[in-house]
Amino acid sequence: MTTVLERYYGALVGRWRGEVQVRLTDEAAFRAASLTFLDRARLWAMNRADPATIETTLALAPGGAVHTTRVTSLGLTLFRTEERLRFDPDGQHFVMEGQQWLAPTWRARHYAGPGQVDQTGTRASYRVPWLGADLRQDTEIVPEGLKFVQVTAWSRAEFVLHRLDPEPA
């Protein structure tokens, strides 16, 4: 029997691309956040830059999935991740664990966070640390592709990724 995790992530196997722009939503919370100077500069630049290109890959693996993300602007990589999703035996919950790298230092940052897929197998929600903030990411399979909403105490991004590969059989 296929679980909602297997149905959701099985439908997303392949390569995806879209445009993303992070918007600051609460300047006071951003100022109060415990961010390094460099992380503040990165976010300030992302908030004021044209939308960046985001490309992702997803492949199923024993007990979960492997996922990568790459964000570029003007042909330069700004951010990338490599992560493993470990599916819980309950068929609905998972843990996302991986590494983030940000330009220009490229120092690896390890992270882990819990997530779950809803009973329809069309939406997922997870939390991961991002630049010292708790980032909630909600995704939904929509006719245009995969819709994302990413929210922290001081930022928001909404975007849709479009499939680059034919849908898996």
C-alpha atoms as an extended CHARMM CRD file, in Angstrom:
* protein
*
       169  EXT
         1         1  MET       CA              0.0000000000        0.0000000000        0.0000000000  PROA      1               0.0000000000
         2         2  THR       CA              1.3330000000        3.4410000000       -0.9370000000  PROA      2               0.0000000000
         3         3  THR       CA              1.5790000000        5.9870000000        1.8880000000  PROA      3               0.0000000000
         4         4  VAL       CA              0.7720000000        9.6890000000        1.4980000000  PROA      4               0.0000000000
         5         5  LEU       CA              4.5210000000       10.3860000000        1.7760000000  PROA      5               0.0000000000
         6         6  GLU       CA              5.2940000000        8.0380000000       -1.1150000000  PROA      6               0.0000000000
         7         7  ARG       CA              2.4170000000        9.4340000000       -3.1940000000  PROA      7               0.0000000000
         8         8  TYR       CA              3.3900000000       13.0700000000       -2.5800000000  PROA      8               0.0000000000
         9         9  TYR       CA              7.1410000000       12.7420000000       -3.1090000000  PROA      9               0.0000000000
        10        10  GLY       CA              6.7170000000       10.1700000000       -5.8950000000  PROA      10              0.0000000000
        11        11  ALA       CA              4.7510000000       12.7980000000       -7.8450000000  PROA      11              0.0000000000
        12        12  LEU       CA              7.6140000000       15.2890000000       -7.4020000000  PROA      12              0.0000000000
        13        13  VAL       CA             10.5450000000       13.1880000000       -8.6280000000  PROA      13              0.0000000000
        14        14  GLY       CA             12.5690000000       15.1260000000      -11.1870000000  PROA      14              0.0000000000
        15        15  ARG       CA             13.9100000000       18.6270000000      -11.8460000000  PROA      15              0.0000000000
        16        16  TRP       CA             12.0260000000       21.8580000000      -11.1500000000  PROA      16              0.0000000000
        17        17  ARG       CA             12.6220000000       25.5750000000      -11.7710000000  PROA      17              0.0000000000
        18        18  GLY       CA             10.9940000000       28.8830000000      -10.8580000000  PROA      18              0.0000000000
        19        19  GLU       CA             11.6380000000       32.4200000000       -9.6860000000  PROA      19              0.0000000000
        20        20  VAL       CA             11.8440000000       33.3840000000       -6.0290000000  PROA      20              0.0000000000
        21        21  GLN       CA             12.0670000000       36.6990000000       -4.2370000000  PROA      21              0.0000000000
        22        22  VAL       CA             12.2560000000       37.0190000000       -0.4640000000  PROA      22              0.0000000000
        23        23  ARG       CA             10.3050000000       39.9740000000        0.9240000000  PROA      23              0.0000000000
        24        24  LEU       CA             10.9080000000       41.5000000000        4.3370000000  PROA      24              0.0000000000
        25        25  THR       CA              7.5450000000       41.6940000000        6.0650000000  PROA      25              0.0000000000
        26        26  ASP       CA              8.5150000000       43.0630000000        9.4900000000  PROA      26              0.0000000000
        27        27  GLU       CA             11.4620000000       45.4730000000        9.6180000000  PROA      27              0.0000000000
        28        28  ALA       CA             11.3950000000       45.6230000000       13.4460000000  PROA      28              0.0000000000
        29        29  ALA       CA             11.5270000000       41.8310000000       13.7620000000  PROA      29              0.0000000000
        30        30  PHE       CA             14.3150000000       41.7470000000       11.1720000000  PROA      30              0.0000000000
        31        31  ARG       CA             16.3260000000       44.3310000000       13.1560000000  PROA      31              0.0000000000
        32        32  ALA       CA             15.7190000000       42.3990000000       16.4050000000  PROA      32              0.0000000000
        33        33  ALA       CA             16.6960000000       39.0270000000       14.9000000000  PROA      33              0.0000000000
        34        34  SER       CA             20.0100000000       37.5290000000       15.9920000000  PROA      34              0.0000000000
        35        35  LEU       CA             21.6290000000       37.5190000000       12.5470000000  PROA      35              0.0000000000
        36        36  THR       CA             25.2450000000       38.0730000000       11.6300000000  PROA      36              0.0000000000
        37        37  PHE       CA             26.1200000000       41.1650000000        9.6230000000  PROA      37              0.0000000000
        38        38  LEU       CA             26.7580000000       38.9980000000        6.5620000000  PROA      38              0.0000000000
        39        39  ASP       CA             23.3870000000       37.2110000000        6.8820000000  PROA      39              0.0000000000
        40        40  ARG       CA             21.6290000000       40.5730000000        7.2070000000  PROA      40              0.0000000000
        41        41  ALA       CA             23.3950000000       41.7870000000        4.0560000000  PROA      41              0.0000000000
        42        42  ARG       CA             22.3820000000       38.6020000000        2.2010000000  PROA      42              0.0000000000
        43        43  LEU       CA             18.7360000000       39.0290000000        3.1590000000  PROA      43              0.0000000000
        44        44  TRP       CA             18.7200000000       42.7280000000        2.4410000000  PROA      44              0.0000000000
        45        45  ALA       CA             20.1110000000       42.0050000000       -1.0420000000  PROA      45              0.0000000000
        46        46  MET       CA             17.5830000000       39.2140000000       -1.6750000000  PROA      46              0.0000000000
        47        47  ASN       CA             14.7760000000       41.5360000000       -0.6100000000  PROA      47              0.0000000000
        48        48  ARG       CA             15.7910000000       44.2550000000       -3.0540000000  PROA      48              0.0000000000
        49        49  ALA       CA             17.0700000000       42.1980000000       -5.9790000000  PROA      49              0.0000000000
        50        50  ASP       CA             15.1140000000       41.0350000000       -8.9740000000  PROA      50              0.0000000000
        51        51  PRO       CA             13.6510000000       37.5610000000       -8.5550000000  PROA      51              0.0000000000
        52        52  ALA       CA             16.3210000000       34.8760000000       -8.4320000000  PROA      52              0.0000000000
        53        53  THR       CA             16.0950000000       31.5340000000      -10.2120000000  PROA      53              0.0000000000
        54        54  ILE       CA             15.5360000000       28.5110000000       -8.0210000000  PROA      54              0.0000000000
        55        55  GLU       CA             16.2090000000       25.0030000000       -9.3160000000  PROA      55              0.0000000000
        56        56  THR       CA             15.5390000000       21.8140000000       -7.3850000000  PROA      56              0.0000000000
        57        57  THR       CA             15.8780000000       18.0880000000       -7.8570000000  PROA      57              0.0000000000
        58        58  LEU       CA             14.1390000000       15.2650000000       -6.0480000000  PROA      58              0.0000000000
        59        59  ALA       CA             14.8960000000       11.5390000000       -6.1900000000  PROA      59              0.0000000000
        60        60  LEU       CA             13.4110000000        8.7610000000       -4.1080000000  PROA      60              0.0000000000
        61        61  ALA       CA             15.8460000000        6.7450000000       -2.0000000000  PROA      61              0.0000000000
        62        62  PRO       CA             15.4070000000        3.8210000000        0.3920000000  PROA      62              0.0000000000
        63        63  GLY       CA             13.4120000000        5.1020000000        3.3640000000  PROA      63              0.0000000000
        64        64  GLY       CA             12.9550000000        8.6070000000        1.9610000000  PROA      64              0.0000000000
        65        65  ALA       CA             14.1560000000       11.0270000000       -0.6750000000  PROA      65              0.0000000000
        66        66  VAL       CA             17.1780000000       13.1130000000       -1.6670000000  PROA      66              0.0000000000
        67        67  HSD       CA             16.6050000000       16.7770000000       -2.5060000000  PROA      67              0.0000000000
        68        68  THR       CA             18.8500000000       19.5710000000       -3.7950000000  PROA      68              0.0000000000
        69        69  THR       CA             18.2200000000       23.2930000000       -4.2230000000  PROA      69              0.0000000000
        70        70  ARG       CA             20.2340000000       25.9410000000       -6.0590000000  PROA      70              0.0000000000
        71        71  VAL       CA             19.3610000000       29.6580000000       -6.1340000000  PROA      71              0.0000000000
        72        72  THR       CA             21.1020000000       31.8420000000       -8.7280000000  PROA      72              0.0000000000
        73        73  SER       CA             20.9980000000       35.4550000000       -9.8280000000  PROA      73              0.0000000000
        74        74  LEU       CA             22.7360000000       36.8210000000      -12.9070000000  PROA      74              0.0000000000
        75        75  GLY       CA             24.3110000000       33.3890000000      -13.3840000000  PROA      75              0.0000000000
        76        76  LEU       CA             25.9280000000       33.3530000000       -9.9200000000  PROA      76              0.0000000000
        77        77  THR       CA             24.9880000000       30.7820000000       -7.2900000000  PROA      77              0.0000000000
        78        78  LEU       CA             23.7860000000       32.5000000000       -4.1110000000  PROA      78              0.0000000000
        79        79  PHE       CA             22.5130000000       29.5690000000       -2.0910000000  PROA      79              0.0000000000
        80        80  ARG       CA             22.3910000000       25.7960000000       -2.3140000000  PROA      80              0.0000000000
        81        81  THR       CA             21.2680000000       22.8530000000       -0.2290000000  PROA      81              0.0000000000
        82        82  GLU       CA             21.5980000000       19.0970000000       -0.2010000000  PROA      82              0.0000000000
        83        83  GLU       CA             19.1910000000       17.2590000000        2.0330000000  PROA      83              0.0000000000
        84        84  ARG       CA             17.8010000000       13.8710000000        2.8560000000  PROA      84              0.0000000000
        85        85  LEU       CA             14.1920000000       13.3050000000        3.8230000000  PROA      85              0.0000000000
        86        86  ARG       CA             13.7760000000       10.3560000000        6.1830000000  PROA      86              0.0000000000
        87        87  PHE       CA             10.2170000000        9.0240000000        6.0210000000  PROA      87              0.0000000000
        88        88  ASP       CA              8.6010000000        7.9700000000        9.2910000000  PROA      88              0.0000000000
        89        89  PRO       CA              7.0160000000        4.5040000000        9.3210000000  PROA      89              0.0000000000
        90        90  ASP       CA              3.6350000000        6.1820000000       10.0010000000  PROA      90              0.0000000000
        91        91  GLY       CA              3.5900000000        7.1540000000        6.2990000000  PROA      91              0.0000000000
        92        92  GLN       CA              2.8210000000       10.8230000000        6.9420000000  PROA      92              0.0000000000
        93        93  HSD       CA              5.7080000000       12.4110000000        8.8690000000  PROA      93              0.0000000000
        94        94  PHE       CA              9.3430000000       12.9190000000        7.9160000000  PROA      94              0.0000000000
        95        95  VAL       CA             12.5530000000       14.6310000000        9.0050000000  PROA      95              0.0000000000
        96        96  MET       CA             14.4690000000       16.8300000000        6.5800000000  PROA      96              0.0000000000
        97        97  GLU       CA             18.1890000000       16.8980000000        7.3460000000  PROA      97              0.0000000000
        98        98  GLY       CA             20.8920000000       18.5080000000        5.2750000000  PROA      98              0.0000000000
        99        99  GLN       CA             23.4430000000       21.2050000000        4.6050000000  PROA      99              0.0000000000
       100       100  GLN       CA             23.0200000000       24.8090000000        3.4090000000  PROA      100             0.0000000000
       101       101  TRP       CA             25.7300000000       26.8510000000        1.7270000000  PROA      101             0.0000000000
       102       102  LEU       CA             25.4790000000       30.6050000000        1.0970000000  PROA      102             0.0000000000
       103       103  ALA       CA             27.6750000000       32.8900000000       -0.9830000000  PROA      103             0.0000000000
       104       104  PRO       CA             30.2320000000       34.2890000000       -0.5580000000  PROA      104             0.0000000000
       105       105  THR       CA             31.6480000000       32.2270000000        2.3260000000  PROA      105             0.0000000000
       106       106  TRP       CA             30.2480000000       28.7930000000        1.3970000000  PROA      106             0.0000000000
       107       107  ARG       CA             30.5420000000       27.5970000000        4.9890000000  PROA      107             0.0000000000
       108       108  ALA       CA             28.3000000000       24.5270000000        5.3970000000  PROA      108             0.0000000000
       109       109  ARG       CA             25.4310000000       24.8870000000        7.8580000000  PROA      109             0.0000000000
       110       110  HSD       CA             23.8310000000       21.6780000000        9.0550000000  PROA      110             0.0000000000
       111       111  TYR       CA             20.0950000000       21.6940000000        9.7330000000  PROA      111             0.0000000000
       112       112  ALA       CA             17.2250000000       19.3500000000       10.5090000000  PROA      112             0.0000000000
       113       113  GLY       CA             13.5150000000       19.8580000000       10.8430000000  PROA      113             0.0000000000
       114       114  PRO       CA             10.2500000000       17.9620000000       11.0720000000  PROA      114             0.0000000000
       115       115  GLY       CA              7.5780000000       17.8130000000        8.4040000000  PROA      115             0.0000000000
       116       116  GLN       CA              4.4230000000       16.0790000000        7.3510000000  PROA      116             0.0000000000
       117       117  VAL       CA              2.2840000000       15.4560000000        4.2950000000  PROA      117             0.0000000000
       118       118  ASP       CA             -1.4710000000       15.9380000000        4.6280000000  PROA      118             0.0000000000
       119       119  GLN       CA             -3.9430000000       13.0920000000        4.1330000000  PROA      119             0.0000000000
       120       120  THR       CA             -4.6760000000       14.0930000000        0.5090000000  PROA      120             0.0000000000
       121       121  GLY       CA             -1.0200000000       13.5700000000       -0.4620000000  PROA      121             0.0000000000
       122       122  THR       CA             -0.9970000000       16.9820000000       -2.1890000000  PROA      122             0.0000000000
       123       123  ARG       CA              0.3880000000       19.2940000000        0.5180000000  PROA      123             0.0000000000
       124       124  ALA       CA              3.3870000000       19.2320000000        2.8290000000  PROA      124             0.0000000000
       125       125  SER       CA              4.4510000000       21.4680000000        5.6800000000  PROA      125             0.0000000000
       126       126  TYR       CA              7.8070000000       21.6020000000        7.3960000000  PROA      126             0.0000000000
       127       127  ARG       CA             10.0060000000       23.7210000000        9.5910000000  PROA      127             0.0000000000
       128       128  VAL       CA             13.7210000000       24.2080000000        9.1580000000  PROA      128             0.0000000000
       129       129  PRO       CA             16.1880000000       26.6970000000       10.6180000000  PROA      129             0.0000000000
       130       130  TRP       CA             17.2560000000       29.3050000000        8.0610000000  PROA      130             0.0000000000
       131       131  LEU       CA             19.8200000000       31.9890000000        8.9080000000  PROA      131             0.0000000000
       132       132  GLY       CA             18.9640000000       31.7240000000       12.5850000000  PROA      132             0.0000000000
       133       133  ALA       CA             15.2080000000       31.9270000000       12.0240000000  PROA      133             0.0000000000
       134       134  ASP       CA             12.4880000000       29.2990000000       12.1700000000  PROA      134             0.0000000000
       135       135  LEU       CA             11.3010000000       28.9820000000        8.5630000000  PROA      135             0.0000000000
       136       136  ARG       CA              7.9280000000       27.3930000000        7.9220000000  PROA      136             0.0000000000
       137       137  GLN       CA              7.5470000000       26.0650000000        4.4050000000  PROA      137             0.0000000000
       138       138  ASP       CA              4.2090000000       24.9600000000        3.0100000000  PROA      138             0.0000000000
       139       139  THR       CA              4.0440000000       23.3030000000       -0.3990000000  PROA      139             0.0000000000
       140       140  GLU       CA              1.1060000000       22.2580000000       -2.5270000000  PROA      140             0.0000000000
       141       141  ILE       CA              0.8770000000       20.3910000000       -5.8110000000  PROA      141             0.0000000000
       142       142  VAL       CA             -1.1220000000       22.6860000000       -8.1220000000  PROA      142             0.0000000000
       143       143  PRO       CA             -1.9300000000       22.4530000000      -11.8560000000  PROA      143             0.0000000000
       144       144  GLU       CA              0.9640000000       24.8600000000      -12.6870000000  PROA      144             0.0000000000
       145       145  GLY       CA              3.5230000000       22.8760000000      -10.6710000000  PROA      145             0.0000000000
       146       146  LEU       CA              4.5360000000       23.0520000000       -7.0110000000  PROA      146             0.0000000000
       147       147  LYS       CA              3.4990000000       26.1260000000       -5.0100000000  PROA      147             0.0000000000
       148       148  PHE       CA              5.6800000000       27.2710000000       -2.1030000000  PROA      148             0.0000000000
       149       149  VAL       CA              4.9930000000       29.6520000000        0.7660000000  PROA      149             0.0000000000
       150       150  GLN       CA              8.0090000000       30.3000000000        3.0290000000  PROA      150             0.0000000000
       151       151  VAL       CA              7.5390000000       32.4150000000        6.1510000000  PROA      151             0.0000000000
       152       152  THR       CA              9.7830000000       33.5630000000        9.0050000000  PROA      152             0.0000000000
       153       153  ALA       CA              9.0760000000       36.1560000000       11.7240000000  PROA      153             0.0000000000
       154       154  TRP       CA             10.3880000000       38.8120000000        9.3250000000  PROA      154             0.0000000000
       155       155  SER       CA             10.1070000000       37.4940000000        5.7500000000  PROA      155             0.0000000000
       156       156  ARG       CA              7.8470000000       35.8390000000        3.2060000000  PROA      156             0.0000000000
       157       157  ALA       CA              8.3680000000       34.2550000000       -0.2010000000  PROA      157             0.0000000000
       158       158  GLU       CA              5.7030000000       32.7980000000       -2.4860000000  PROA      158             0.0000000000
       159       159  PHE       CA              6.5680000000       31.0930000000       -5.7560000000  PROA      159             0.0000000000
       160       160  VAL       CA              5.7230000000       28.2080000000       -8.0560000000  PROA      160             0.0000000000
       161       161  LEU       CA              8.2180000000       25.6930000000       -9.3950000000  PROA      161             0.0000000000
       162       162  HSD       CA              7.5840000000       24.2620000000      -12.8510000000  PROA      162             0.0000000000
       163       163  ARG       CA              8.5750000000       20.7380000000      -13.8680000000  PROA      163             0.0000000000
       164       164  LEU       CA             11.5470000000       20.5050000000      -16.2580000000  PROA      164             0.0000000000
       165       165  ASP       CA             11.3390000000       16.7360000000      -16.7970000000  PROA      165             0.0000000000
       166       166  PRO       CA              8.3750000000       14.7720000000      -18.0900000000  PROA      166             0.0000000000
       167       167  GLU       CA              6.2230000000       13.4890000000      -15.2280000000  PROA      167             0.0000000000
       168       168  PRO       CA              7.3230000000       10.0900000000      -13.9530000000  PROA      168             0.0000000000
       169       169  ALA       CA              5.2340000000        7.1230000000      -15.0780000000  PROA      169             0.0000000000
